Amino acid sequence: MAKKSKTPVPSSIKIGNKSKMTNTSKSKRSVIVHKTQKQTEHLHQVLSKIEETIQELTRLFVEMESSKHRGVKGQFRLTPKQELIKKQLELANKRADQILKLLS
C-alpha cells in the first residue's frame, strides 16, 4: 500500500474543485465590485443634488427680508419661512454628512 501524504491539500488546489471555486468566486467578486461601483456613483449623484439644494436654500435664506421684531436676547427673530429653510438646511447637511461617511 502506498503511504498517504499527511499535509492537507487546500481545496482550491484540488483538481476536482479548482474550476468550480475559481469561476464562482471570480463571478461573485465581479458582481460585488459592479454593485459597489454603481452604489458609489449613485451616492455621488445624490450628494451633488444635496449640495445644489444647500446652495439654493442658503441663497433664498440670505435674500429673504428679515423680521423687524427682536427676540429675548436682542437678536432679530426669524420669519416662519426662514425657520423652515433653516430646518431644511440642517436636514440637508445631515444627509450630506451621512453620505460622506458612507463614501469614506
N, CA, C and O atoms as CSV, one atom per row, in Angstrom:
chain,resi,resn,atom,element,x,y,z
A,1,MET,N,N,0.828,-1.177,0.000
A,1,MET,CA,C,0.000,0.000,0.000
A,1,MET,C,C,0.875,1.244,0.000
A,1,MET,O,O,1.941,1.277,0.615
A,2,ALA,N,N,0.408,2.247,-0.692
A,2,ALA,CA,C,1.148,3.492,-0.775
A,2,ALA,C,C,0.854,4.342,0.452
A,2,ALA,O,O,-0.259,4.324,0.979
A,3,LYS,N,N,1.854,5.083,0.900
A,3,LYS,CA,C,1.667,5.954,2.054
A,3,LYS,C,C,0.908,7.207,1.622
A,3,LYS,O,O,1.159,7.759,0.551
A,4,LYS,N,N,-0.022,7.647,2.468
A,4,LYS,CA,C,-0.773,8.872,2.191
A,4,LYS,C,C,-0.005,10.062,2.748
A,4,LYS,O,O,0.640,9.973,3.792
A,5,SER,N,N,-0.086,11.157,2.041
A,5,SER,CA,C,0.574,12.381,2.481
A,5,SER,C,C,-0.163,12.934,3.697
A,5,SER,O,O,-1.393,12.959,3.727
A,6,LYS,N,N,0.590,13.373,4.692
A,6,LYS,CA,C,-0.025,13.914,5.898
A,6,LYS,C,C,-0.352,15.399,5.762
A,6,LYS,O,O,-1.152,15.918,6.541
A,7,THR,N,N,0.233,16.085,4.811
A,7,THR,CA,C,-0.050,17.506,4.650
A,7,THR,C,C,-1.348,17.660,3.874
A,7,THR,O,O,-1.487,17.097,2.787
A,8,PRO,N,N,-2.297,18.409,4.411
A,8,PRO,CA,C,-3.571,18.578,3.716
A,8,PRO,C,C,-3.401,19.467,2.486
A,8,PRO,O,O,-2.607,20.407,2.483
A,9,VAL,N,N,-4.146,19.155,1.468
A,9,VAL,CA,C,-4.113,19.936,0.236
A,9,VAL,C,C,-5.292,20.903,0.279
A,9,VAL,O,O,-6.431,20.476,0.469
A,10,PRO,N,N,-5.036,22.205,0.107
A,10,PRO,CA,C,-6.138,23.172,0.113
A,10,PRO,C,C,-7.148,22.838,-0.981
A,10,PRO,O,O,-6.786,22.340,-2.046
A,11,SER,N,N,-8.413,23.120,-0.701
A,11,SER,CA,C,-9.472,22.747,-1.639
A,11,SER,C,C,-9.348,23.489,-2.964
A,11,SER,O,O,-9.805,22.989,-3.992
A,12,SER,N,N,-8.740,24.673,-2.959
A,12,SER,CA,C,-8.607,25.408,-4.215
A,12,SER,C,C,-7.571,24.769,-5.134
A,12,SER,O,O,-7.579,25.029,-6.337
A,13,ILE,N,N,-6.682,23.941,-4.597
A,13,ILE,CA,C,-5.654,23.294,-5.410
A,13,ILE,C,C,-6.146,21.951,-5.930
A,13,ILE,O,O,-5.641,21.463,-6.941
A,14,LYS,N,N,-7.104,21.355,-5.271
A,14,LYS,CA,C,-7.615,20.067,-5.714
A,14,LYS,C,C,-8.181,20.194,-7.120
A,14,LYS,O,O,-8.876,21.159,-7.437
A,15,ILE,N,N,-7.885,19.242,-7.933
A,15,ILE,CA,C,-8.277,19.295,-9.338
A,15,ILE,C,C,-9.793,19.300,-9.494
A,15,ILE,O,O,-10.314,20.039,-10.330
A,16,GLY,N,N,-10.496,18.520,-8.736
A,16,GLY,CA,C,-11.948,18.421,-8.876
A,16,GLY,C,C,-12.673,19.705,-8.523
A,16,GLY,O,O,-13.696,20.012,-9.136
A,17,ASN,N,N,-12.185,20.459,-7.566
A,17,ASN,CA,C,-12.881,21.652,-7.100
A,17,ASN,C,C,-12.321,22.945,-7.682
A,17,ASN,O,O,-12.944,23.999,-7.555
A,18,LYS,N,N,-11.174,22.880,-8.307
A,18,LYS,CA,C,-10.483,24.097,-8.731
A,18,LYS,C,C,-11.317,24.925,-9.694
A,18,LYS,O,O,-11.519,26.119,-9.471
A,19,SER,N,N,-11.795,24.316,-10.743
A,19,SER,CA,C,-12.512,25.097,-11.746
A,19,SER,C,C,-13.810,25.668,-11.180
A,19,SER,O,O,-14.168,26.802,-11.498
A,20,LYS,N,N,-14.510,24.916,-10.360
A,20,LYS,CA,C,-15.765,25.401,-9.801
A,20,LYS,C,C,-15.527,26.570,-8.857
A,20,LYS,O,O,-16.214,27.586,-8.957
A,21,MET,N,N,-14.584,26.451,-7.956
A,21,MET,CA,C,-14.340,27.509,-6.976
A,21,MET,C,C,-13.820,28.776,-7.639
A,21,MET,O,O,-14.249,29.876,-7.292
A,22,THR,N,N,-12.917,28.637,-8.573
A,22,THR,CA,C,-12.326,29.805,-9.206
A,22,THR,C,C,-13.378,30.572,-9.998
A,22,THR,O,O,-13.474,31.793,-9.871
A,23,ASN,N,N,-14.160,29.884,-10.804
A,23,ASN,CA,C,-15.174,30.563,-11.608
A,23,ASN,C,C,-16.235,31.211,-10.731
A,23,ASN,O,O,-16.645,32.344,-10.985
A,24,THR,N,N,-16.674,30.515,-9.720
A,24,THR,CA,C,-17.712,31.046,-8.843
A,24,THR,C,C,-17.205,32.267,-8.088
A,24,THR,O,O,-17.891,33.287,-8.032
A,25,SER,N,N,-16.027,32.176,-7.513
A,25,SER,CA,C,-15.527,33.296,-6.723
A,25,SER,C,C,-15.234,34.506,-7.603
A,25,SER,O,O,-15.449,35.640,-7.176
A,26,LYS,N,N,-14.749,34.286,-8.824
A,26,LYS,CA,C,-14.486,35.413,-9.720
A,26,LYS,C,C,-15.783,36.090,-10.115
A,26,LYS,O,O,-15.854,37.319,-10.130
A,27,SER,N,N,-16.809,35.317,-10.435
A,27,SER,CA,C,-18.073,35.924,-10.845
A,27,SER,C,C,-18.723,36.655,-9.676
A,27,SER,O,O,-19.302,37.725,-9.864
A,28,LYS,N,N,-18.635,36.096,-8.480
A,28,LYS,CA,C,-19.196,36.772,-7.311
A,28,LYS,C,C,-18.461,38.074,-7.041
A,28,LYS,O,O,-19.082,39.094,-6.741
A,29,ARG,N,N,-17.130,38.038,-7.150
A,29,ARG,CA,C,-16.341,39.255,-6.928
A,29,ARG,C,C,-16.701,40.324,-7.944
A,29,ARG,O,O,-16.850,41.491,-7.583
A,30,SER,N,N,-16.842,39.949,-9.203
A,30,SER,CA,C,-17.153,40.944,-10.228
A,30,SER,C,C,-18.537,41.541,-10.005
A,30,SER,O,O,-18.737,42.732,-10.245
A,31,VAL,N,N,-19.492,40.737,-9.551
A,31,VAL,CA,C,-20.831,41.252,-9.256
A,31,VAL,C,C,-20.775,42.215,-8.085
A,31,VAL,O,O,-21.406,43.271,-8.120
A,32,ILE,N,N,-20.027,41.864,-7.049
A,32,ILE,CA,C,-19.911,42.732,-5.871
A,32,ILE,C,C,-19.235,44.046,-6.245
A,32,ILE,O,O,-19.688,45.112,-5.828
A,33,VAL,N,N,-18.164,43.983,-7.021
A,33,VAL,CA,C,-17.457,45.194,-7.441
A,33,VAL,C,C,-18.374,46.059,-8.293
A,33,VAL,O,O,-18.400,47.279,-8.130
A,34,HIS,N,N,-19.124,45.446,-9.196
A,34,HIS,CA,C,-20.038,46.189,-10.062
A,34,HIS,C,C,-21.117,46.884,-9.229
A,34,HIS,O,O,-21.449,48.041,-9.485
A,35,LYS,N,N,-21.665,46.180,-8.233
A,35,LYS,CA,C,-22.691,46.774,-7.374
A,35,LYS,C,C,-22.131,47.941,-6.583
A,35,LYS,O,O,-22.772,48.988,-6.489
A,36,THR,N,N,-20.949,47.776,-6.013
A,36,THR,CA,C,-20.385,48.864,-5.216
A,36,THR,C,C,-20.038,50.065,-6.086
A,36,THR,O,O,-20.163,51.203,-5.634
A,37,GLN,N,N,-19.608,49.838,-7.318
A,37,GLN,CA,C,-19.332,50.959,-8.217
A,37,GLN,C,C,-20.625,51.702,-8.535
A,37,GLN,O,O,-20.646,52.933,-8.538
A,38,LYS,N,N,-21.698,50.969,-8.801
A,38,LYS,CA,C,-22.983,51.607,-9.086
A,38,LYS,C,C,-23.484,52.376,-7.869
A,38,LYS,O,O,-23.977,53.497,-7.994
A,39,GLN,N,N,-23.356,51.767,-6.690
A,39,GLN,CA,C,-23.802,52.427,-5.469
A,39,GLN,C,C,-22.992,53.691,-5.206
A,39,GLN,O,O,-23.544,54.712,-4.797
A,40,THR,N,N,-21.696,53.623,-5.438
A,40,THR,CA,C,-20.836,54.789,-5.239
A,40,THR,C,C,-21.217,55.905,-6.204
A,40,THR,O,O,-21.301,57.067,-5.808
A,41,GLU,N,N,-21.448,55.556,-7.468
A,41,GLU,CA,C,-21.866,56.559,-8.447
A,41,GLU,C,C,-23.187,57.190,-8.028
A,41,GLU,O,O,-23.359,58.406,-8.116
A,42,HIS,N,N,-24.118,56.359,-7.572
A,42,HIS,CA,C,-25.419,56.873,-7.140
A,42,HIS,C,C,-25.265,57.802,-5.936
A,42,HIS,O,O,-25.907,58.850,-5.879
A,43,LEU,N,N,-24.426,57.427,-4.983
A,43,LEU,CA,C,-24.212,58.273,-3.811
A,43,LEU,C,C,-23.584,59.607,-4.198
A,43,LEU,O,O,-23.920,60.643,-3.624
A,44,HIS,N,N,-22.675,59.585,-5.169
A,44,HIS,CA,C,-22.076,60.841,-5.640
A,44,HIS,C,C,-23.134,61.727,-6.299
A,44,HIS,O,O,-23.124,62.944,-6.113
A,45,GLN,N,N,-24.043,61.128,-7.064
A,45,GLN,CA,C,-25.114,61.901,-7.694
A,45,GLN,C,C,-26.033,62.513,-6.641
A,45,GLN,O,O,-26.399,63.685,-6.732
A,46,VAL,N,N,-26.400,61.722,-5.652
A,46,VAL,CA,C,-27.267,62.221,-4.583
A,46,VAL,C,C,-26.568,63.338,-3.819
A,46,VAL,O,O,-27.188,64.345,-3.477
A,47,LEU,N,N,-25.286,63.158,-3.553
A,47,LEU,CA,C,-24.521,64.173,-2.832
A,47,LEU,C,C,-24.465,65.481,-3.618
A,47,LEU,O,O,-24.595,66.556,-3.033
A,48,SER,N,N,-24.274,65.406,-4.922
A,48,SER,CA,C,-24.229,66.634,-5.721
A,48,SER,C,C,-25.587,67.335,-5.725
A,48,SER,O,O,-25.642,68.565,-5.707
A,49,LYS,N,N,-26.684,66.570,-5.749
A,49,LYS,CA,C,-28.018,67.180,-5.686
A,49,LYS,C,C,-28.242,67.851,-4.334
A,49,LYS,O,O,-28.829,68.931,-4.258
A,50,ILE,N,N,-27.772,67.207,-3.274
A,50,ILE,CA,C,-27.912,67.797,-1.936
A,50,ILE,C,C,-27.110,69.088,-1.844
A,50,ILE,O,O,-27.578,70.066,-1.261
A,51,GLU,N,N,-25.904,69.100,-2.415
A,51,GLU,CA,C,-25.082,70.315,-2.394
A,51,GLU,C,C,-25.766,71.448,-3.151
A,51,GLU,O,O,-25.728,72.598,-2.712
A,52,GLU,N,N,-26.393,71.133,-4.288
A,52,GLU,CA,C,-27.132,72.152,-5.038
A,52,GLU,C,C,-28.300,72.683,-4.215
A,52,GLU,O,O,-28.574,73.883,-4.212
A,53,THR,N,N,-28.985,71.782,-3.518
A,53,THR,CA,C,-30.110,72.178,-2.671
A,53,THR,C,C,-29.642,73.086,-1.545
A,53,THR,O,O,-30.291,74.086,-1.238
A,54,ILE,N,N,-28.524,72.745,-0.933
A,54,ILE,CA,C,-27.984,73.569,0.156
A,54,ILE,C,C,-27.644,74.966,-0.352
A,54,ILE,O,O,-27.944,75.957,0.314
A,55,GLN,N,N,-27.024,75.054,-1.521
A,55,GLN,CA,C,-26.683,76.360,-2.090
A,55,GLN,C,C,-27.939,77.181,-2.375
A,55,GLN,O,O,-27.981,78.378,-2.093
A,56,GLU,N,N,-28.959,76.535,-2.932
A,56,GLU,CA,C,-30.201,77.236,-3.258
A,56,GLU,C,C,-30.914,77.707,-1.989
A,56,GLU,O,O,-31.397,78.838,-1.935
A,57,LEU,N,N,-30.982,76.855,-0.976
A,57,LEU,CA,C,-31.629,77.245,0.279
A,57,LEU,C,C,-30.869,78.372,0.969
A,57,LEU,O,O,-31.477,79.278,1.540
A,58,THR,N,N,-29.554,78.317,0.917
A,58,THR,CA,C,-28.744,79.381,1.515
A,58,THR,C,C,-28.985,80.699,0.794
A,58,THR,O,O,-29.115,81.747,1.426
A,59,ARG,N,N,-29.043,80.640,-0.527
A,59,ARG,CA,C,-29.302,81.852,-1.311
A,59,ARG,C,C,-30.670,82.433,-0.961
A,59,ARG,O,O,-30.802,83.643,-0.773
A,60,LEU,N,N,-31.690,81.573,-0.874
A,60,LEU,CA,C,-33.035,82.032,-0.518
A,60,LEU,C,C,-33.060,82.646,0.877
A,60,LEU,O,O,-33.697,83.677,1.094
A,61,PHE,N,N,-32.372,82.018,1.814
A,61,PHE,CA,C,-32.344,82.497,3.192
A,61,PHE,C,C,-31.739,83.892,3.264
A,61,PHE,O,O,-32.250,84.762,3.969
A,62,VAL,N,N,-30.655,84.100,2.537
A,62,VAL,CA,C,-29.966,85.397,2.572
A,62,VAL,C,C,-30.805,86.478,1.895
A,62,VAL,O,O,-30.832,87.621,2.351
A,63,GLU,N,N,-31.488,86.118,0.810
A,63,GLU,CA,C,-32.263,87.106,0.063
A,63,GLU,C,C,-33.582,87.477,0.735
A,63,GLU,O,O,-34.168,88.508,0.406
A,64,MET,N,N,-34.056,86.660,1.665
A,64,MET,CA,C,-35.345,86.935,2.310
A,64,MET,C,C,-35.253,88.158,3.202
A,64,MET,O,O,-34.206,88.473,3.770
A,65,GLU,N,N,-36.386,88.834,3.304
A,65,GLU,CA,C,-36.463,90.007,4.152
A,65,GLU,C,C,-36.468,89.571,5.615
A,65,GLU,O,O,-37.186,88.645,5.992
A,66,SER,N,N,-35.679,90.230,6.419
A,66,SER,CA,C,-35.575,89.875,7.837
A,66,SER,C,C,-36.777,90.398,8.612
A,66,SER,O,O,-37.450,91.337,8.187
A,67,SER,N,N,-37.027,89.784,9.733
A,67,SER,CA,C,-38.099,90.218,10.618
A,67,SER,C,C,-37.682,91.515,11.306
A,67,SER,O,O,-36.505,91.733,11.591
A,68,LYS,N,N,-38.651,92.354,11.561
A,68,LYS,CA,C,-38.371,93.625,12.238
A,68,LYS,C,C,-38.422,93.465,13.760
A,68,LYS,O,O,-38.071,94.391,14.492
A,69,HIS,N,N,-38.854,92.304,14.233
A,69,HIS,CA,C,-39.017,92.079,15.664
A,69,HIS,C,C,-37.764,91.449,16.251
A,69,HIS,O,O,-37.109,90.609,15.633
A,70,ARG,N,N,-37.458,91.885,17.462
A,70,ARG,CA,C,-36.301,91.329,18.152
A,70,ARG,C,C,-36.772,90.306,19.187
A,70,ARG,O,O,-37.850,90.419,19.770
A,71,GLY,N,N,-35.926,89.316,19.384
A,71,GLY,CA,C,-36.235,88.276,20.360
A,71,GLY,C,C,-35.792,88.670,21.751
A,71,GLY,O,O,-35.458,89.828,21.999
A,72,VAL,N,N,-35.790,87.718,22.649
A,72,VAL,CA,C,-35.440,87.951,24.051
A,72,VAL,C,C,-33.999,88.422,24.194
A,72,VAL,O,O,-33.716,89.301,25.008
A,73,LYS,N,N,-33.096,87.858,23.424
A,73,LYS,CA,C,-31.674,88.187,23.544
A,73,LYS,C,C,-31.271,89.391,22.693
A,73,LYS,O,O,-30.083,89.693,22.580
A,74,GLY,N,N,-32.235,90.075,22.098
A,74,GLY,CA,C,-31.923,91.247,21.304
A,74,GLY,C,C,-31.613,90.943,19.851
A,74,GLY,O,O,-31.353,91.858,19.069
A,75,GLN,N,N,-31.636,89.679,19.482
A,75,GLN,CA,C,-31.382,89.310,18.088
A,75,GLN,C,C,-32.703,89.329,17.326
A,75,GLN,O,O,-33.775,89.142,17.902
A,76,PHE,N,N,-32.602,89.557,16.028
A,76,PHE,CA,C,-33.808,89.533,15.214
A,76,PHE,C,C,-34.372,88.123,15.161
A,76,PHE,O,O,-33.630,87.146,15.055
A,77,ARG,N,N,-35.687,88.031,15.236
A,77,ARG,CA,C,-36.349,86.734,15.115
A,77,ARG,C,C,-36.372,86.321,13.652
A,77,ARG,O,O,-36.345,87.156,12.748
A,78,LEU,N,N,-36.423,85.018,13.445
A,78,LEU,CA,C,-36.558,84.507,12.085
A,78,LEU,C,C,-38.034,84.444,11.724
A,78,LEU,O,O,-38.879,84.142,12.566
A,79,THR,N,N,-38.330,84.729,10.473
A,79,THR,CA,C,-39.703,84.591,9.995
A,79,THR,C,C,-40.025,83.104,9.882
A,79,THR,O,O,-39.112,82.279,9.871
A,80,PRO,N,N,-41.309,82.746,9.797
A,80,PRO,CA,C,-41.656,81.324,9.651
A,80,PRO,C,C,-41.001,80.672,8.429
A,80,PRO,O,O,-40.589,79.514,8.488
A,81,LYS,N,N,-40.908,81.410,7.335
A,81,LYS,CA,C,-40.256,80.864,6.137
A,81,LYS,C,C,-38.765,80.638,6.388
A,81,LYS,O,O,-38.202,79.635,5.950
A,82,GLN,N,N,-38.134,81.572,7.092
A,82,GLN,CA,C,-36.717,81.414,7.407
A,82,GLN,C,C,-36.494,80.232,8.343
A,82,GLN,O,O,-35.505,79.512,8.208
A,83,GLU,N,N,-37.407,80.029,9.292
A,83,GLU,CA,C,-37.314,78.869,10.189
A,83,GLU,C,C,-37.385,77.573,9.388
A,83,GLU,O,O,-36.616,76.642,9.629
A,84,LEU,N,N,-38.316,77.521,8.429
A,84,LEU,CA,C,-38.473,76.335,7.592
A,84,LEU,C,C,-37.216,76.078,6.766
A,84,LEU,O,O,-36.753,74.941,6.667
A,85,ILE,N,N,-36.670,77.135,6.176
A,85,ILE,CA,C,-35.449,76.992,5.374
A,85,ILE,C,C,-34.289,76.536,6.255
A,85,ILE,O,O,-33.481,75.702,5.845
A,86,LYS,N,N,-34.209,77.085,7.462
A,86,LYS,CA,C,-33.136,76.700,8.383
A,86,LYS,C,C,-33.225,75.215,8.729
A,86,LYS,O,O,-32.205,74.528,8.767
A,87,LYS,N,N,-34.433,74.713,8.982
A,87,LYS,CA,C,-34.617,73.293,9.290
A,87,LYS,C,C,-34.240,72.427,8.090
A,87,LYS,O,O,-33.594,71.390,8.245
A,88,GLN,N,N,-34.646,72.857,6.889
A,88,GLN,CA,C,-34.316,72.099,5.683
A,88,GLN,C,C,-32.804,72.075,5.447
A,88,GLN,O,O,-32.256,71.062,5.012
A,89,LEU,N,N,-32.143,73.178,5.731
A,89,LEU,CA,C,-30.684,73.229,5.605
A,89,LEU,C,C,-30.008,72.268,6.576
A,89,LEU,O,O,-29.055,71.578,6.215
A,90,GLU,N,N,-30.500,72.227,7.798
A,90,GLU,CA,C,-29.931,71.305,8.789
A,90,GLU,C,C,-30.098,69.855,8.345
A,90,GLU,O,O,-29.170,69.055,8.459
A,91,LEU,N,N,-31.294,69.518,7.836
A,91,LEU,CA,C,-31.542,68.152,7.361
A,91,LEU,C,C,-30.655,67.807,6.169
A,91,LEU,O,O,-30.114,66.704,6.090
A,92,ALA,N,N,-30.508,68.751,5.246
A,92,ALA,CA,C,-29.676,68.504,4.065
A,92,ALA,C,C,-28.215,68.306,4.464
A,92,ALA,O,O,-27.526,67.449,3.909
A,93,ASN,N,N,-27.751,69.091,5.417
A,93,ASN,CA,C,-26.369,68.931,5.891
A,93,ASN,C,C,-26.166,67.582,6.571
A,93,ASN,O,O,-25.117,66.959,6.407
A,94,LYS,N,N,-27.159,67.125,7.332
A,94,LYS,CA,C,-27.062,65.808,7.976
A,94,LYS,C,C,-26.998,64.707,6.925
A,94,LYS,O,O,-26.199,63.778,7.038
A,95,ARG,N,N,-27.853,64.818,5.892
A,95,ARG,CA,C,-27.846,63.809,4.826
A,95,ARG,C,C,-26.504,63.790,4.109
A,95,ARG,O,O,-25.966,62.724,3.810
A,96,ALA,N,N,-25.972,64.962,3.838
A,96,ALA,CA,C,-24.677,65.043,3.156
A,96,ALA,C,C,-23.577,64.417,4.013
A,96,ALA,O,O,-22.713,63.711,3.491
A,97,ASP,N,N,-23.602,64.667,5.313
A,97,ASP,CA,C,-22.609,64.063,6.213
A,97,ASP,C,C,-22.715,62.543,6.223
A,97,ASP,O,O,-21.699,61.847,6.223
A,98,GLN,N,N,-23.949,62.026,6.232
A,98,GLN,CA,C,-24.140,60.575,6.220
A,98,GLN,C,C,-23.593,59.962,4.939
A,98,GLN,O,O,-22.957,58.908,4.975
A,99,ILE,N,N,-23.833,60.612,3.817
A,99,ILE,CA,C,-23.345,60.089,2.537
A,99,ILE,C,C,-21.825,60.143,2.487
A,99,ILE,O,O,-21.188,59.216,1.988
A,100,LEU,N,N,-21.242,61.215,2.997
A,100,LEU,CA,C,-19.779,61.310,3.023
A,100,LEU,C,C,-19.170,60.214,3.886
A,100,LEU,O,O,-18.110,59.682,3.555
A,101,LYS,N,N,-19.827,59.874,4.988
A,101,LYS,CA,C,-19.336,58.778,5.829
A,101,LYS,C,C,-19.396,57.458,5.077
A,101,LYS,O,O,-18.491,56.632,5.195
A,102,LEU,N,N,-20.465,57.252,4.298
A,102,LEU,CA,C,-20.586,56.019,3.517
A,102,LEU,C,C,-19.517,55.932,2.433
A,102,LEU,O,O,-19.005,54.852,2.140
A,103,LEU,N,N,-19.186,57.065,1.848
A,103,LEU,CA,C,-18.210,57.075,0.755
A,103,LEU,C,C,-16.780,56.926,1.258
A,103,LEU,O,O,-15.910,56.461,0.522
A,104,SER,N,N,-16.533,57.312,2.494
A,104,SER,CA,C,-15.155,57.214,3.001
A,104,SER,C,C,-14.887,55.898,3.674
A,104,SER,O,O,-13.777,55.664,4.151
